[in-house]
Amino acid sequence: MTKKISKMMYGLMDKVMSTCDVITMRVSESMDHNLSFGAKMQMRMHIMGCKFCREYEKQLLAIKAILAKCAEMNAAADDKDLVLDKAARVRIKESLKET
């Protein structure tokens, strides 16, 4: 009887828990898209018990934060590059008058 219950429990756990391959794909997907409630819960349950997938999620979140900061810095730099100083504006006006 104990073996039968044990076998049932393992079967249930296999259905509820996914492999690390599946979970790492879900973690990555969750960074860009909303997951279904079931997929999100399955991912959370796995991550609670798997230190490797938990670490993977932390690393992806860190990379995402760094890339967001880089994009923010590039946008600020691009805005500064779009503003011409007074001397450049004068040279352009003079050049346009000549043509």
C-alpha positions as CSV (number, residue, x, y, z in Angstrom):
1,M,0.0,0.0,0.0
2,T,2.8,2.4,0.9
3,K,4.5,1.8,-2.5
4,K,1.3,2.5,-4.3
5,I,0.8,5.8,-2.4
6,S,4.4,6.7,-3.0
7,K,4.1,6.0,-6.7
8,M,0.9,8.1,-6.9
9,M,2.7,11.0,-5.2
10,Y,5.6,10.9,-7.6
11,G,3.2,10.8,-10.5
12,L,1.4,13.9,-9.1
13,M,4.7,15.7,-8.5
14,D,5.8,15.0,-12.1
15,K,2.6,16.6,-13.4
16,V,2.9,19.6,-11.1
17,M,6.6,20.1,-11.3
18,S,8.4,20.7,-14.5
19,T,12.0,20.1,-15.5
20,C,14.6,22.9,-15.3
21,D,14.7,23.0,-19.1
22,V,11.0,24.0,-19.2
23,I,11.2,26.4,-16.2
24,T,14.2,28.3,-17.6
25,M,12.3,28.8,-20.8
26,R,9.3,30.0,-18.8
27,V,11.4,32.3,-16.7
28,S,12.8,33.9,-19.9
29,E,9.4,34.1,-21.5
30,S,8.0,35.8,-18.3
31,M,10.4,38.6,-18.8
32,D,8.7,39.7,-22.0
33,H,5.2,38.3,-21.8
34,N,2.5,37.5,-19.3
35,L,2.2,33.8,-18.5
36,S,-1.0,32.0,-17.8
37,F,-1.9,31.6,-14.1
38,G,-1.1,27.9,-14.2
39,A,2.2,28.3,-15.9
40,K,3.1,31.1,-13.5
41,M,2.2,28.9,-10.5
42,Q,4.1,26.0,-11.9
43,M,7.2,28.2,-12.4
44,R,7.0,29.7,-8.9
45,M,6.6,26.2,-7.3
46,H,9.6,24.9,-9.1
47,I,11.7,28.0,-8.3
48,M,10.9,27.7,-4.6
49,G,12.5,24.3,-4.6
50,C,15.3,24.7,-7.2
51,K,18.2,26.9,-6.3
52,F,19.6,26.7,-9.8
53,C,16.4,28.1,-11.5
54,R,16.1,30.6,-8.7
55,E,19.6,31.8,-9.5
56,Y,18.9,31.9,-13.2
57,E,15.9,34.1,-12.6
58,K,18.0,36.5,-10.5
59,Q,20.6,36.7,-13.2
60,L,18.0,37.4,-15.9
61,L,16.5,40.1,-13.8
62,A,19.9,41.7,-13.2
63,I,20.7,41.6,-17.0
64,K,17.3,43.1,-17.7
65,A,17.9,46.0,-15.2
66,I,21.4,46.6,-16.7
67,L,20.0,46.8,-20.2
68,A,17.2,49.1,-19.1
69,K,19.8,51.4,-17.5
70,C,21.9,51.3,-20.7
71,A,18.9,52.2,-22.8
72,E,18.1,55.1,-20.5
73,M,21.7,56.4,-20.7
74,N,21.7,56.1,-24.5
75,A,18.4,58.0,-24.8
76,A,19.8,60.8,-22.6
77,A,23.0,60.9,-24.7
78,D,21.0,60.9,-27.9
79,D,19.0,63.9,-26.7
80,K,22.2,65.9,-26.0
81,D,23.6,65.0,-29.4
82,L,20.5,66.4,-31.1
83,V,21.0,69.9,-29.8
84,L,23.4,72.0,-31.9
85,D,25.6,74.5,-30.2
86,K,25.3,78.2,-31.4
87,A,28.4,78.1,-33.5
88,A,27.2,75.1,-35.5
89,R,23.8,76.7,-36.1
90,V,25.5,79.9,-37.4
91,R,27.7,77.8,-39.8
92,I,24.7,76.0,-41.1
93,K,22.8,79.2,-41.7
94,E,25.7,80.8,-43.5
95,S,26.1,77.7,-45.6
96,L,22.4,77.7,-46.6
97,K,22.6,81.4,-47.5
98,E,25.5,80.7,-49.9
99,T,23.7,78.0,-51.8
